[in-house]
Amino acid sequence: MNQNDKKRAVAEAAIKYVEKDAIIGVGTGSTTNYFIEALAPLAEDIQGAVSSSEASTEKLKALGIEVFDLNQVASFDIYVDGADEVNPQKHMIKGGGAALTREKIVSAVAKKFICIVDDSKRVDVLGKFPLPVEVIPMARSYVAREIVKLGGDPVYRQGVTTDNGNVILDVYNLQITDPLALEAQLNQITGVVTNGIFAARAADVVLVATDKGVDTY
Ligand SMILES: O=C[C@H](O)[C@H](O)[C@H](O)COP(=O)(O)O
């Protein structure tokens, strides 16, 4: 099975968590795009969605799925999203597509985070994938210097502006042995909007597509 087949398989496997009349939290990225496709036949059965990016919102609306403003939704059951890395504790690195902040906000409101990945994303220790950090533009150099003090090598993601009008620093060579602590520490740097470690809000269920099928843990 190639990687796209695996992404499609794991996205389709997540459909079993979609209940009638539910509001579905929808992430961002190529794996989530397959989930949005798989939602299409259920468009009439669900109440609608809350979305983590302009890109996903556009795709959902094109299928006739209503996208609610998160401020009008006090609670909803599931948030489905991909990840760039996921460890056995269900901590993740996210933000390869620059949607990390809205993903963190939408997933914070969800009762259950269902992470959908192919097996290339499974790791024992987070950090091989460069850690995305969303930063207020005027703080970019300051934040980069602070990250260097923590031992990371930040690289400005040229030409990318987030949906929130900010920039991304991709941080290489971080030893993420304590994801919860590093997530909090990075968020303490003035000018950081959020970082791509999802440990305080880890996944509840991880679906992993392998050559043999979809595993759940
Ligand atoms: O900002 C993007 C998101 O965090 C994505 O969920 C993540 O990058 C995984 O994307 P993909 O499914 O395309 O590998």
The ligand as an SDF file (V2000), in Angstrom:
LIG
                    3D

 14 13  0  0  0  0  0  0  0  0999 V2000
   -0.7820   22.0470   10.1390 O   0  0  0  0  0  0  0  0  0  0  0  0
   -1.0820   20.9480    9.7320 C   0  0  0  0  0  0  0  0  0  0  0  0
   -1.5150   19.8280   10.5430 C   0  0  0  0  0  0  0  0  0  0  0  0
   -1.0070   19.7790   11.8380 O   0  0  0  0  0  0  0  0  0  0  0  0
   -1.5330   18.4740    9.8890 C   0  0  0  0  0  0  0  0  0  0  0  0
   -2.4910   17.7250   10.5670 O   0  0  0  0  0  0  0  0  0  0  0  0
   -0.2300   17.7250    9.9100 C   0  0  0  0  0  0  0  0  0  0  0  0
    0.7780   18.5220    9.3300 O   0  0  0  0  0  0  0  0  0  0  0  0
   -0.3260   16.3820    9.1600 C   0  0  0  0  0  0  0  0  0  0  0  0
   -0.6130   16.6210    7.8270 O   0  0  0  0  0  0  0  0  0  0  0  0
   -0.6670   15.4840    6.7330 P   0  0  0  0  0  0  0  0  0  0  0  0
   -1.8870   14.6710    7.0310 O   0  0  0  0  0  0  0  0  0  0  0  0
   -0.7720   16.2190    5.4290 O   0  0  0  0  0  0  0  0  0  0  0  0
    0.6010   14.7050    6.8430 O   0  0  0  0  0  0  0  0  0  0  0  0
  1  2  2  0
  2  3  1  0
  3  4  1  0
  3  5  1  0
  5  6  1  0
  5  7  1  0
  7  8  1  0
  7  9  1  0
  9 10  1  0
 10 11  1  0
 11 12  2  0
 11 13  1  0
 11 14  1  0
M  END
$$$$
